[in-house]
Amino acid sequence: MSSEHLIVVEKLADFRWKDTALKVITADQFVAQQPQARGPRRKVINLCRTYGYLSMGYYCSLLAEARGERVTPSVDTILSVQRKRMHPAALAQLNRLIGPLKEIPRSVSTLTLHIYFGVIEDPALAALARKSFELFRCPLMQMTLQRCEQSSSWQIGDMQALDLRDVDTARDAVFLQAILQYTRRSWRPMIAMPLPRMDLAVLHDPLDPLPPSNLKTLKKLVDLGRDMGIAVELIEKKDFSRLGQFDALFIRETTAVTHHTFQFAKKAASLGMPVIDDAVSILRCTNKAFLAEMLRENAIATPLTHMVSRRTLADMHKRLAYPVVVKVPDGAFSRSVKKADSFEHLQEIAKEMLKESEIILLQEFMYTDFDWRIGVLAGQAIFAAKYFMCDGHWQILQHAANGKYTEGRVQAVPLDAVPAEVLAAAVNSARLVGNSFYGVDLKSTAAGVYVIEINDNPNLDAGVEDADRGDALYVTLLSHFLKQVESRYVSPPARQLSATSPAQAPRQARPVGELLA
């Protein structure tokens, strides 16, 4: 169940770089390979001379996809490049990244660029090269830039796949750097090591002041993953083009729909990768209006909630009991949550919030000394904690005007010590959202248990949420990913013919190579 890179070329001589840690085979060998029992999952890099329709390069990508292998370029990419179909929006993105290129003499009207796995040696064109690979996923690309008439600006004139044999020997170092970066492998002869059972990418932002997991926690994931035979690598926003080289994605960065985390989640899903948190969970959990409506429709107890706009705010004058909590639906870490003590105060708060969102939420105020936080993974509770309010404040997180913040203390609680009604409400509400990893916030009062919200990207910090279960909590998460990845490669049971079905002689399978001959 490990991941393995495989380079496919038409002739072994085409790949002149020796002493690599990657396996290189010919297209004929690749096509002729017989189906195997579910074993190492390969990531195929198709570097055939041409990708023309029904060419050897085309068939290599086609058969790789049929075998369930992740291949670069994909058949869809091949067809797009061959037909020279570039979506106008994608083309516009690339053109904006070209820049004026002032160092190019005015007498030069055309530039030809060679881009290897999104890498080019000219720093002024690095962003263009990286984005072109993100959008088109063509490993070796030749891009032609044309100077706009009567202007100093440039635009893309043509893009096409580059033949491996046309990589200039003077640029060998650039090529090696690019493929090393893409495959995360060393070019030096290596001692044979067992392949990891899974490659897990953990997306994080080292500059985030309020990350869902701190660096100590992320290091724990890396270390425990190594003990389990899982290669865990911390990635950042800039690694988007490398996402396909992993088997699964764990997002440990504050998520939002209008954010790169959402694009990572969507890309991972399109590649068939297990991902936490998935795009649907991000979409649902980051909008409190959706959650309020979903919980109400499913009879889950929540504080009384009203959705209002500029036009309906005045209608609430006689309908509210104060204080009332005011929220922007798409907000995180209590940044867009206020408490109004009167209708006049509510109008002041709402005036600012309605500049951000056409709808705001007015929610019944319930004070408790702490909120319950129940971590739910795939419909099962895996940790519990009490989040206490900040001293002298009504929230667990208090933001100051200078940008600083204070947090209430957190107390981890054994799951068997959590009231049954709290666990049941958390699990039932999380299952309404999906099958991912959630942090459900609840209040337990004399009147009952109320779900406040469901977070798609719950906090998980070493020494805090894991204080009760310790390393076992991270092992649970890593095992969940591993089970999802491995389950995709379990051969289904053979179909049995019914005793009443008419007997049919099985068709004799023919080798793929024979079919293509």
C-alpha positions in Angstrom: 0.0 0.0 0.0 3.0 2.2 -0.3 3.5 5.0 -2.9 6.0 4.5 -5.7 7.1 6.8 -8.4 7.6 5.4 -11.9 8.9 7.3 -14.9 7.8 6.1 -18.3 9.8 6.9 -21.5 9.6 5.6 -25.0 13.3 4.7 -25.1 15.5 4.2 -22.0 18.2 6.4 -23.7 15.7 9.3 -23.6 16.2 9.6 -19.9 19.9 10.3 -19.8 20.2 11.2 -16.0 21.7 8.2 -14.2 22.0 7.3 -10.5 18.5 8.3 -9.7 16.3 6.8 -7.0 13.4 6.6 -9.4 12.4 3.6 -11.5 12.5 4.2 -15.3 10.8 1.9 -17.7 9.8 2.0 -21.4 6.3 2.6 -22.6 6.3 -0.8 -24.2 7.1 -2.4 -20.8 4.4 -0.3 -19.1 1.7 -1.2 -21.6 2.5 -4.9 -21.5 2.3 -5.1 -17.7 -0.3 -7.5 -16.5 -2.8 -6.7 -13.8 -1.4 -7.3 -10.4 -2.8 -8.0 -6.9 -3.4 -4.8 -5.0 0.1 -3.8 -3.9 2.2 -0.6 -4.0 0.3 2.3 -5.4 2.4 3.9 -8.2 2.5 7.5 -9.3 3.3 7.5 -12.9 5.2 10.3 -14.6 4.6 10.0 -18.4 7.6 11.5 -20.2 6.9 9.9 -23.6 8.1 11.8 -26.7 4.6 12.8 -27.8 1.1 12.7 -26.4 -0.8 12.8 -29.7 -4.2 11.0 -29.8 -3.7 7.2 -29.8 0.1 7.7 -29.6 2.2 5.6 -27.1 2.2 8.6 -24.7 -1.6 8.9 -24.9 -2.0 5.2 -24.2 0.4 5.2 -21.2 -1.7 7.9 -19.4 -5.0 6.2 -20.5 -3.9 2.8 -19.1 -2.5 4.3 -16.0 -5.9 5.9 -15.2 -7.6 2.6 -16.0 -5.4 0.9 -13.5 -6.2 3.4 -10.8 -2.8 4.9 -10.8 -2.2 8.7 -10.5 -0.6 9.8 -13.7 1.0 13.1 -14.9 -0.1 14.3 -17.4 -3.7 13.0 -17.2 -5.7 12.2 -20.3 -7.7 15.3 -19.8 -4.5 17.4 -19.8 -3.2 15.7 -22.9 -6.4 16.4 -24.8 -6.5 20.0 -23.7 -2.8 20.6 -24.7 -3.3 18.8 -28.0 -6.4 20.8 -28.9 -4.8 24.0 -27.5 -7.9 24.7 -25.5 -7.1 27.1 -22.7 -9.9 28.4 -20.6 -10.0 32.2 -20.9 -10.0 32.6 -17.1 -6.9 30.4 -16.7 -5.2 32.2 -19.6 -5.9 35.6 -17.9 -4.4 34.3 -14.6 -1.2 33.4 -16.4 -1.0 36.6 -18.4 -1.2 38.7 -15.2 1.8 36.9 -13.9 4.1 37.7 -16.8 5.1 41.2 -15.8 6.8 43.9 -18.0 10.1 42.0 -18.5 11.9 45.3 -18.8 15.3 43.6 -19.2 14.2 42.2 -22.6 15.3 44.4 -25.5 12.5 46.1 -27.5 13.7 44.4 -30.6 12.7 41.0 -29.2 9.0 40.2 -29.8 8.9 36.5 -29.0 10.3 34.5 -26.0 10.3 30.7 -25.7 10.3 29.3 -22.2 11.0 25.7 -21.1 9.2 24.8 -17.9 10.0 21.6 -16.0 7.3 20.5 -13.4 6.5 24.2 -12.8 10.1 25.2 -12.3 12.1 27.8 -14.3 15.5 29.3 -13.4 14.5 32.9 -14.0 13.0 34.3 -10.7 11.0 36.9 -12.6 9.0 34.1 -14.3 8.9 31.7 -11.3 5.3 32.5 -10.4 4.2 32.1 -14.0 5.9 28.7 -14.3 4.5 27.4 -11.0 0.9 28.5 -11.9 1.1 27.1 -15.4 1.9 23.7 -13.9 -0.9 24.0 -11.3 -3.4 24.7 -14.1 -2.3 22.3 -16.8 -0.2 19.6 -15.0 2.0 19.1 -18.0 5.4 17.9 -16.7 7.6 19.4 -19.5 6.1 22.4 -21.2 7.2 24.8 -23.9 5.5 28.2 -23.5 5.8 31.0 -26.1 5.4 34.6 -25.0 4.6 37.4 -27.4 5.1 41.1 -26.9 1.8 43.0 -27.3 1.8 45.5 -30.2 2.5 49.1 -29.2 2.9 48.0 -25.6 5.6 46.9 -23.2 3.4 44.1 -21.9 3.6 40.4 -22.8 1.0 37.7 -23.3 1.0 33.9 -23.9 1.0 33.0 -27.5 1.3 29.2 -27.3 1.7 26.3 -24.9 2.7 22.8 -25.9 4.2 19.6 -24.3 8.0 19.5 -24.6 9.9 16.4 -25.7 12.2 15.0 -23.0 15.0 14.8 -25.6 14.8 18.6 -26.0 15.9 19.4 -22.5 19.2 21.2 -23.0 22.2 19.7 -21.3 23.0 23.1 -20.0 19.8 23.0 -18.0 20.3 19.6 -16.5 20.6 21.0 -13.0 17.2 22.8 -13.4 15.6 19.6 -14.7 17.0 17.6 -11.8 16.0 20.2 -9.2 12.4 20.2 -10.6 11.9 16.5 -10.7 13.5 16.2 -7.2 11.1 18.7 -5.9 8.1 17.1 -7.5 8.9 13.5 -6.4 10.5 14.4 -3.1 13.3 11.9 -3.8 17.0 12.1 -3.6 19.2 11.7 -6.7 22.1 10.3 -4.8 22.3 6.5 -4.5 20.4 5.5 -1.5 20.3 2.5 0.9 17.2 0.5 0.2 14.5 1.6 2.6 10.9 0.2 2.9 8.4 2.5 1.2 5.9 4.2 3.5 2.4 2.7 3.7 1.0 6.2 2.9 2.2 9.7 2.1 0.2 12.2 4.2 0.3 16.0 3.5 -0.4 18.3 6.4 -1.3 21.8 5.2 -0.4 24.5 7.7 0.5 28.2 7.8 3.5 28.9 10.0 2.6 32.6 10.2 -1.0 32.0 11.4 -1.4 33.6 14.9 -4.3 31.3 15.8 -3.6 28.0 14.0 -5.8 24.9 14.8 -2.6 23.0 15.6 0.7 24.4 16.8 4.1 23.3 15.6 4.6 21.0 18.5 1.4 19.1 17.5 2.4 18.9 13.9 5.8 17.5 14.9 4.0 14.9 16.9 2.0 13.9 13.8 5.3 13.5 11.9 7.0 11.4 14.6 4.0 9.1 15.3 3.4 8.8 11.6 7.0 7.6 11.1 6.4 4.9 13.8 3.3 3.8 12.0 5.1 3.6 8.6 3.3 6.8 7.4 5.4 9.6 5.8 3.9 12.8 7.1 5.1 16.0 5.4 4.2 19.6 6.4 3.2 21.6 3.3 2.2 25.2 2.8 0.1 27.1 0.3 3.0 27.3 -2.2 2.9 23.5 -2.5 -0.4 23.3 -4.3 1.2 21.9 -7.5 2.7 19.0 -5.5 -0.6 17.9 -3.9 -1.0 15.0 -6.4 2.2 13.4 -5.0 0.5 12.5 -1.7 -2.1 9.9 -0.8 -4.1 12.0 1.6 -4.5 15.6 2.9 -4.9 16.8 6.5 -5.7 20.5 6.6 -4.4 22.1 9.8 -4.9 25.7 8.8 -7.9 28.0 9.4 -10.4 27.2 6.6 -12.7 29.5 4.6 -14.6 29.1 1.4 -12.8 32.2 -0.1 -9.4 30.8 0.8 -6.7 28.5 -0.6 -7.7 25.8 2.0 -11.0 25.3 0.1 -9.1 25.0 -3.2 -6.8 22.4 -1.6 -9.8 20.4 -0.4 -11.4 20.5 -3.8 -8.2 19.5 -5.6 -7.6 16.6 -3.2 -11.2 15.3 -3.8 -10.7 15.6 -7.6 -7.6 13.4 -7.2 -9.5 10.8 -5.2 -7.5 11.6 -2.1 -9.0 11.3 1.4 -9.1 14.8 2.9 -9.8 16.4 6.2 -11.5 18.7 6.0 -13.4 18.1 2.8 -14.8 21.0 0.8 -18.4 20.2 1.7 -17.6 20.3 5.4 -15.8 23.6 5.0 -18.7 25.1 3.1 -21.2 23.9 5.7 -19.3 24.6 8.9 -17.9 28.0 8.1 -21.4 29.4 7.6 -23.4 29.7 10.8 -26.6 30.4 8.9 -26.4 27.0 7.2 -25.7 25.3 10.6 -28.5 27.1 12.3 -31.0 26.1 9.6 -29.7 22.5 9.4 -29.9 22.0 13.2 -33.4 23.5 13.4 -34.7 21.4 10.5 -33.4 18.2 12.3 -34.8 19.1 15.7 -31.4 19.5 17.3 -31.6 21.8 20.3 -29.9 25.1 19.8 -30.2 28.7 21.2 -33.2 30.5 19.6 -31.7 32.0 16.4 -33.0 34.7 13.9 -31.6 35.5 10.5 -32.0 39.2 9.7 -31.1 41.6 6.9 -31.1 45.4 6.7 -34.7 45.3 5.7 -35.9 43.0 8.5 -33.7 44.2 11.4 -36.4 46.8 12.6 -39.0 44.0 12.8 -37.0 42.4 15.6 -37.4 45.4 18.0 -40.2 43.8 20.0 -39.2 40.1 19.5 -35.9 39.9 21.3 -34.8 39.4 24.9 -31.6 41.1 25.8 -28.7 40.6 25.9 -28.5 38.9 22.4 -25.5 37.5 20.6 -24.9 38.9 17.1 -22.9 37.0 14.6 -21.6 37.3 11.0 -22.4 33.8 9.5 -18.9 33.4 8.0 -16.6 34.1 10.9 -14.0 32.2 12.9 -12.4 32.4 16.4 -15.1 34.8 17.8 -13.8 37.6 15.6 -17.3 38.4 14.3 -19.3 37.6 17.4 -20.7 40.5 19.6 -23.1 40.9 22.4 -25.8 43.5 22.3 -27.5 44.7 25.5 -30.2 46.7 23.9 -31.9 47.3 20.6 -29.9 50.5 20.1 -26.7 48.7 20.8 -27.8 46.0 18.4 -28.4 48.6 15.6 -24.8 49.9 16.1 -23.3 46.4 15.8 -25.5 45.3 13.0 -24.7 48.4 10.9 -21.0 47.3 10.8 -21.7 43.6 10.4 -24.1 44.1 7.5 -21.3 45.7 5.6 -19.7 42.2 5.6 -22.7 40.0 5.0 -26.2 40.5 3.7 -27.5 38.3 6.5 -26.5 38.3 10.2 -27.6 36.0 13.0 -29.2 37.1 16.3 -28.9 34.3 18.8 -30.4 33.8 22.3 -27.7 34.5 24.9 -26.9 31.6 27.2 -24.1 32.0 29.8 -22.3 29.0 31.2 -18.9 28.8 32.9 -17.7 26.6 30.1 -18.6 25.2 26.7 -18.2 21.5 25.9 -16.0 20.7 22.9 -16.5 17.2 21.6 -14.2 16.0 18.8 -16.0 13.8 16.4 -14.2 11.7 13.7 -16.2 9.7 11.1 -19.3 9.8 13.4 -17.5 8.8 16.6 -16.4 10.9 19.5 -12.6 10.8 19.9 -11.9 13.5 22.6 -13.7 15.8 24.9 -12.8 19.1 26.6 -14.2 21.9 28.6 -13.5 25.4 27.2 -13.8 27.9 30.1 -14.8 31.5 29.6 -12.1 34.2 29.9 -12.0 35.9 33.3 -14.6 38.6 33.4 -15.7 37.9 29.8 -18.6 35.9 28.3 -16.5 34.1 25.6 -13.7 31.5 25.6 -11.6 33.9 23.4 -11.4 37.6 24.0 -9.9 39.9 21.3 -8.4 43.2 22.2 -8.5 46.4 20.1 -4.7 46.1 19.6 -5.0 42.7 17.9 -4.0 40.7 20.9 -6.2 38.1 22.5 -6.6 36.1 25.7 -8.0 32.5 26.0 -9.8 30.8 28.7 -8.3 27.6 30.2 -9.0 24.2 28.6 -9.6 21.0 30.5 -9.5 17.7 28.7 -12.1 15.2 29.9 -12.2 11.4 29.5 -15.0 10.4 27.2 -16.6 8.1 29.8 -16.9 11.1 32.1 -18.9 13.2 29.6 -22.7 13.2 30.2 -24.4 10.8 27.8 -26.7 13.6 26.5 -23.8 15.8 25.6 -22.0 13.0 23.6 -25.3 12.1 21.9 -26.0 15.7 20.8 -22.5 16.2 19.5 -22.3 13.0 17.5 -25.8 13.3 16.1 -25.2 16.9 14.9 -21.8 16.2 13.5 -23.2 13.3 11.4 -25.6 15.7 9.8 -22.6 17.6 8.4 -20.6 14.7 7.0 -18.1 12.0 7.8 -15.0 14.1 8.6 -13.4 15.6 11.7 -15.4 18.1 13.6 -15.4 20.0 16.9 -18.9 20.4 18.3 -19.4 23.2 20.8 -22.3 22.7 23.2 -23.7 24.3 26.4 -25.2 22.1 29.1 -27.8 24.0 31.2 -30.6 23.2 33.6 -33.0 23.3 30.6 -31.0 20.8 28.6 -28.0 20.5 26.2 -27.8 23.0 23.3 -25.5 22.8 20.2 -23.8 26.1 19.6 -21.9 25.3 16.4 -20.0 22.7 14.6 -16.4 23.5 13.6 -14.8 21.8 10.5 -11.3 22.5 11.6 -11.2 21.9 15.4 -8.3 22.9 17.6 -5.9 20.0 18.4 -2.9 21.1 20.4 -0.4 19.0 22.3 -1.0 19.2 26.0 -4.5 20.6 25.6 -7.1 18.6 23.7 -4.9 15.5 23.9 -4.2 15.8 27.6 -6.4 12.8 28.4 -5.7 10.4 25.5 -2.2 11.5 24.7 -0.6 10.0 21.6 -3.5 7.6 21.2 -5.6 10.6 19.8 -3.1 11.2 17.0 -2.8 7.5 16.3 -6.6 7.4 15.9 -6.5 10.2 13.3 -3.6 8.7 11.4 -5.2 5.3 11.4 -8.4 6.8 10.0 -6.4 8.2 7.0 -4.6 4.9 6.5 -7.8 2.9 6.6 -9.4 5.2 4.0 -6.4 5.0 1.7 -5.9 1.2 2.0 -9.6 0.5 1.6 -9.5 1.9 -1.9 -7.0 -0.8 -2.9 -8.8 -3.9 -1.5 -9.8 -6.2 -4.4 -13.6 -6.7 -4.4 -14.8 -10.3 -3.9 -15.3 -12.3 -7.1 -18.8 -12.3 -8.4 -20.5 -15.7 -8.2 -22.8 -17.0 -11.0 -26.3 -17.8 -9.8 -27.2 -21.5 -9.9 -30.2 -20.6 -12.0 -28.2 -18.5 -14.5 -27.6 -20.0 -17.9 -24.0 -21.3 -18.1 -21.7 -19.0 -19.9 -18.2 -19.7 -21.0 -15.8 -17.1 -19.6 -14.1 -14.9 -22.2 -10.4 -15.4 -22.5 -8.5 -12.3 -21.4 -6.1 -10.9 -23.9 -2.9 -9.1 -23.0 -3.1 -5.3 -23.2 -0.1 -5.3 -25.5 -1.9 -7.6 -27.9 -4.9 -5.4 -27.9 -2.8 -2.4 -28.9 -0.8 -4.3 -31.5 
